[in-house]
């Protein structure tokens, strides 16, 4: 299991290779200084926008034009790719799928046999270590299940139904504040009257069927991603604490900045943007997400901006939830680091006892 470019460099350095340069298309060039002349080209396919033979050839041609020595030898090409299958180039080719770090060697020549076998052996050892890490991590994070998502969604639907039934809402939106004012947040309710229970209740009320539908879909998609990465308890902590933080920041903004005590706010948007912020922080600090960090951050930024523009939108709640989610995930990852240290201690003991 190879997770970073640094792992690749470690194996190449072990086999007597040194980096001699790089290209603008995210290709690094290595040359062996032991016995026979051999070269390796490492290409980060996602960063270099490699999706097929033509674009791969363009990257290699650029490397050959910059380093003429590549024309004199048959280089080993290591392609760090996405899960999409790439057409192969030449006979000395190795692909590393960045979605699961699986290695595939394609018709490599005898002169690169040692390097390819070292990569495969290193990957097997890393998988054993990753499995031991996962066993300990599961004790903290818990198992992945979507049942909590369905419960939260059903609570949202039930609360919306009760608001409509009470006459405070029509399916198209507000008809009056009756049925909502008891559960919604406002500067008066939170800052003046200190009715903090509303910081929980407001997350389960919505202003229209469209508001409810959009939040339910977003909750399911983002929530499933975070559940899969961090487990049920971590998901609940981010969702609830992020939603509470977003609600309080929104109320404080209306009280101290807007001097508005009456405007009410409902909806799960703050909690949902907390999930998004947590995912961004987790992806940005995860070395396994090779090539995906900038794209995911860009997607999250666009989603935050797009959903914070318009009338009757509590943009400060969205931004507050997003930042709260990032901060919460930063603390969670600190806990994960402690878990990883415990895992390494376990692995060290296994190695010492000859069981790994």
N, C-alpha and C positions, 0 to 999 in steps of 0.2 A: 504494500500500500504506500504509494508515493504521493505526498500531499503538497509539496512545494517545490519550486525551482531549486531551492537550496539543497533538497534531497538529491536532485539530479546532479547538481554540482559536486556534492560529496562523493558520489559514486564515480564520477568522471575524474575527480582529483585523485581518488584512490587508484585509478587505472593509469595515472601518469599524464592526464590532460591538463592543459592550462587555457584559460580564456584569452583569445587573441583579439577580440573585438565584438561589435554588435552592429546591427543595422537599424534603420528607422522603423522597419516593419516588425519589431519585436522578435528578432532572431538573434541568438547569441552563438558565436563561433568558438569552438574549442579545438585545439590541436595537441596530439600526443607527442611527447618528447622522449619516448622510450622505444628503442629498436626501430620498427618500421613507421613510416609516416602515415598517420591516420587522422581524420578530422571528423568532428561531430557538429551538426547544426541543430540547436534546440529552438523550436518555434512555439510561441504561445498563440495557438490558432485563434482563440476568441479575440485577443487584443489585436492580432494582425488581420482580422476579418477574413480568415481562411475558411472557405466553405466548399471547396472543390479543387479539381486538378489545376484549373487556370490560375486561381489566386495563389495556390501553393507554389506553382511554377514561378509566379512573379516574385514571391518572397525569396525563393532560392536563386533566381537570376540576379536579384539585387545583391545578395550575399556574394555570388560568384564575381560580379563586376567589381565589388569593393575589395574582395580578397581573391586574387588570381590563383592562389595555391589550391583553392577548391576545384579548379578546373583540371588539376593534375592528378587528383585522387577521387575515389568514389566514396563520398562522405556518408556517415550514418546520420539519418534524419530522425530526430525525436520530436514528435508532434504532440503537444499538450492540447487536447481538443475537448469539445463538448460531447454530449451523448450522440450527436448526429454522426452518422457514418461518413467518413471522408474517403474519396477516391485516393488510391495510393500512388505514390511517386517512386519509381525506381525499385530496386530490390532490397536496399538497406534501409528499412523503415520500421520505426517503433512508435506506436500511439499510446498515449496515456489519457484515459478518459477522466476528465476532472470532476465528473459527477460522482464517480465511485472509485477513482484512482486505479482502475484495472489496467493492466499492461498487456498489449498485444504486439508481438514481434512478427514481422512479415518478411519471410524469405531472406533473412539476413545472411550475408556471406561469412565464410569461416573466419575471416580476419576480424570480424566484430562479434564473434561468438562469446568471448569472455565478457565483454561489456553487457551483452544482452542477458546472459545468465546471471551476472551480478545484479542487474536491475530486478530480475524475477525473484532471486533469492532475497534481496532487500525487501521487496514488496511483501513476500510471505511472512517475514519476521515482523514487519510493521503491522500486518493484519492481526497477528497474535497479540501484539501490544495494544492495538486499537480495541480488540475484543475484551481484554482485561480492563481497559479504561471504561468501556461501555458498561460492563458489569457493575462497577462501582458507581458510575454516573447515574445508572438507573435507580439505585437505591435513594438518591437524592431527588432526581427529577420525576420519578415515577414513570409508568408506562403510558404510551400514546393511545388516547381514545377520544372519540368525538362526542361522547354522550353529554359532556358538560355544555357543548355548543348547542345541542338540541334543547337542553333545559333552558338556557338563557334565551334562545329564540322563542320558545313557547311562552316564557314569562312576558317577553316583549309583546307578543301577539295578544295574550290575555289582557294585559294592561291597556293596550290600544282599544280592544273590544269594550272594556269597561268604560273607557273615556267616551267612546261613541255612544254607548248605552246611556250614560249619564247626561248626554246632551251637550257636553263641552266640545265635541268634535263632530264634524261630518266627515265622510270618507275623503272629501277633497281638501279638508283643512279645518282651521279654527272657525267655530260659530260663536263661541264665547269662552271665557276663561273658566267657566264652571266645569268641575271634574278634573281640571288640570292644576289649578292654583294651589291645591293642597300638596301636590307632589313636585311641582316645578321649582327651580331655583331662581332667585333674583337677588339683587344687592340688598334689598330690605330683609329678605328672609334669612340670608346667610350671614351678612356682615353686621346688620343691626340686631335682628332677633336671634341670631345664632341657632337657627333650626338646622343643625348639621345632618339630621337624618335625611333631609332632602337631597343631599349630595349623593345619596344612593338611589333614592326613589326616582330622581329626574332621569336617570340613565335608562329607565324602562318605560318611559312615556314618549310618545311621538306626535308630531303635529299634523300628519296626514298619512294616507296610505302609501304615497310615493316616498315620503320620509322614512316610513317603517320599512318598505321594501328595499330601498337602497342600503339602509343600515344593516338589514338582515343578511343581504347578499355579501356585503363587505365583511361583516362579522364572520360569516362562514368561511370565506376564502382566506382572509388574513389569520383568523383564529386557528384554522386547520394547519396552516404553515407553522405558526408558533407552537401549537400543541405538539406537532411532529418533532420540532427541534428541542423543546424544553419541557414537555410534559404538562400534566393537568394543573399541578399546584403552582408552577411558575406562570402558566397562562392566567390562572385566576388572580394571582397577585398583581400582574401587570394590568389586567382588565379592570379590576375593581379599584386599585390604588391610582391607576392612570386616569380613570373616569372621575374619581373623587378630586384629584388634583386639578383636572381640567375644569370641573365645575367651580371649585373655589377660586381659581385664577380668573375665570370669567366674571364671577360675582365681584371680586376685588377690583377688576378693571372697570366695571360699570359703576362701582361706588366711588372709587378714588379718581378715575380719569374722566368718565362720562357724566358723573354726578346724576346717574339715572338709577332710581330705586325701584321702579315699577316693572321694567321689562323682564319677562319670564323666559326661561330657557329650558327646553326638554330635548331628549334624544341621547342615543348611545354614541354619537359621533366622537366625543372627547375620548371615550374608552377605546373606540376603534382606532383612532389615530394614535393612541398609546400603544396598541398592538403593532401598528406600522412603525412607529419610532423604535420599539423594542427589536423588531425584525431588522431594521437598518443597522442598529448598533451591533446586533449579533452577527450579521453578515460582514460588516466592516472589520470585525475583530476575529473573523474565522479564516484561518489560512487555507482551509479546504475549498473555499469558494474562489478558486483561481479564475480570474477574468470576469467575475460577476459583480464585483463590488461597486464599480462605477456605474454600471447599468442599473443595478437595483437602487442605488442611491438616487440616480436621476429619475427613475420611475416614481420613487417615493416622494421626491421633491415636486414633481409634476402633479401627482395626485393631491398633495397637500395644498398647492396653489390653486388648482382647478376647483377643489371643493371648498375653498375659503373665499371665493369671489361671488358676489351676488347679494340680493336683498334677503333680509331675515335670516342671515347666516351668522352664527356666532364664531367668527374666525379666530378670536382669541382663545376660545375653548378648543378649537382644532389644534392650533399651534401649541397651546399649553399641554394638551394631551400627548402630542407628538414628542415634545421635549421631556415630559415626565416619563414616557415609555423608554426613551433613550437612557435617561438617568437610572431608571429601575433596572434595565438590562445591564447597565454598566456594573451595578452592584451585584446582580445575579452572576455575571461572568467572573467577578472577583471570587464568589463562592465556588464557582466551577473550577477556578484555578487551584483552590484548596483541595477540591476533590481530585483533580489531576495529580497533585503532589502526593496524595494518599495512594493513588493508583500506581504511581511510579515506585513508591515504597514497596507496594505489594509485588510489582514486577521484579524489583531488585531481589526480594526474598525468594521469588520463584527461580530466578536465575542462579542465585546462590545455592539453592537446593537441587539444581540440575533438572528442574521440571519445565524449563523453557529453553 
